[in-house]
């Protein structure tokens, strides 16, 4: 039979995109579950709804040798001293209640940067389906001579209240024009006929005020790679011998430029390597001062700085340093241009592809894997399963520098009859026996001999570059990574050596565990792990007396269940996150409306349903205040109290971290304290903070480096917090582990034998 | 319930293991879909990666009764089209679809490997002559096998526009080469 058009297109795309492409390591890195790899193209995506690809990554003008460069925050790199014009004043137009405002424009010698906002776009005018395109909303600039500038790049996003903000970059335009027209054919993402079209605004430009801040971009003539060392870090990698740090693949960090900011520096550099067998190197950097103290360093997230090839930009906090600053990478992820292959055949060992083989390790004998410049030998293969994917976990003994080997299955697959080929897998070094475990999975049938392709590896090392910063301004102090009361090392110790529960610590827990429907996700257990009762699949909460559970099941049906009898009553569909009031008389929850999931309450028998909000905001509902008068809610970065009587909302505090609708905060039983997740400078996973309701007396209780901290829950007396975390150093961490934390002493107690997150902590 | 639906359920419940399964199952077609429109491997991976993350962030609002993969792939088409907008200077105007449609449809017999490889190169070259919007139409019609009605809904374009994009050559070719679909 001749191929179908679909098969021909698939074959054509397949010449450039292999079937076993594996995006997951990059996605995981972008979701900040694994910090070992910051992809070169990584960018924050939260709520960013469009990013135009720049025509020219590297601005020729910006990097011209011998030219003096400056930086305008939000605008980017410009030529120092060249005249700059700006928008004389913001201009605005309102049609049918929608307001479009050009808020800023900056006209530099090589580019024009324009910022505009669109407000009050009706919810129902916008396409809310990812797979249905709304209008594109191209914004062009028309010059007085009739020529049209189209955007070269840009980015922007819409918040959950329907407001857009976008920053667009155009080419430069001639100094003879001080007028132009802003032309927008339609409002971005709106459906046909739902919003006015053909918007036009007249722009007027004037010379920038002499006060316009253009900070210098300082070229660093020769950056200094630093000789290998093993002693200068607060968290030195485990080292077996100095040989381990022998440079491999000629990987080198180079610092190219720095830009002084009010509160620190932007550092711009790149990673280079000499070995042609390597086609990509990605690292995550940390910063240290001369005494080895870790300085706060975050990626520069704005897209206003063009990067050199294999480049990176970071913000270094603070302007005072103890000596030189050292940027260091302790791990690097590399991809090879010529992947190594390894073939296994377990048939002679009696292996068969059936369920009885899952999890049984087979010794393969030492089979060498020819990774460039590094030794690795396969020693064991284990047949594994993840959902309907199956595959092998290969165990390698390897060079001490290897932390992971990324594999895909390249031969030994029967894909006939499959609509699409799935492939996945991850790799890590097993802490106990030091073996490198690499998984490769597929949905296809497998047969021997099977060949695996090692396309990448994670390496341990110590690559660094030193920078001599300008003298500190008077009064400046160093900005170190904030130290949490409880850190990752202490948590690892607590997990490895569980201590006994203090005798006075009691309670009943509602636990949530990963499972597939219809298996239960909700369990009740005593604090010591005894008397565990499986409840139901879904999200939910226990009544204050522990006799009933209200939960939203896999179909978002709100269900009440008697814990003792398991008798169920279904109260309705389209409900999320039920929360019992402290007196057990009411249930608050989120319910789907035309605008999204709004907040409602009703009596616990299902009567007296009342809406408390009617907006398009993305809420999470954390619980009730102890007096039953308020609901504690989050929307975006705002922590608020919602009055259950009149629906009035009271802002408590704003965080830097946006959990996008996942609950990440708790109110103490006495209503005096908040426990919430917030960003920590220099760390990409949020930390758990405790503060009073107005944000005062703020303490960083927990920050676990690259391990996430999950939703906290207070003990009934408010003296302890339970929180979950995931060991992301192993592959496929499926279940969270819960830790109890004494708020005063920061004593951690791991709950032995417990799996899952604590969602509620009640009196026994 | 199939494994993709189970994975969506896991993800809706906050279990990120579900995302790994969804990525594993759907990534190859997602990246290929983006590549057919963008003609750039790295940009195609970026777009597919972004779409997975956006879906992950909004999974709470995903109706799990609808099939996931078509939803994902339509989203990839949408995102890939958006990603091409910044390249407007370098793309051709709408061209003639007859060549690509002929390459996709002609021939009567199974192909030898060499012939298939050659045709793949010809298909990529022909796609390269089209505007991104036309490439998206080709991908939706022939790779995702969407009907014109679905395409007009997805692109938010009048059915007449879709027809115009597909142009008159398509109808004739389809009739000759794929008579079973000519009723759509």
Interface residues (C-beta under 8 A of the other chain):
Chain A: X1 X2 X3 X5 X6 X8 X9 X10 X11 X12 X13 X14 X15 X16 X17 X18 X19 X20 X21 X22 X23 X24 X26 X27 X28 X30 X31 X33 X41 X45 X46 X50 X51 X52 X53 X54 X55 X127 X128 X130 X131 X132 X133 X134 X135 X136 X138 X150 X151 X152 X153 X154 X191 X192 X386 X387 X388 X389 X420 X421 X422 X423 X424 X441 X443 X514 X516 X517 X521 X538 X539 X554 X576 X596 X597 X660 X661 X662 X732 X733 X734
Chain B: X1 X2 X3 X6 X7 X9 X10 X13 X14 X15 X16 X17 X19 X20 X21 X23 X24 X25 X26 X27 X28 X29 X31 X32 X33 X35 X36 X41 X42 X43 X44 X45 X46 X48 X49 X50 X51 X52 X53 X54 X55 X56 X57 X58 X60 X61 X64 X69 X70 X71 X74 X75 X77 X78 X81 X82 X83 X84 X85 X86 X87 X88 X89 X90 X103 X104 X105 X107 X108 X109 X110 X111 X116 X117 X119 X120 X121 X123 X124 X127 X138 X139 X142 X143 X145 X153 X154 X155 X156 X178
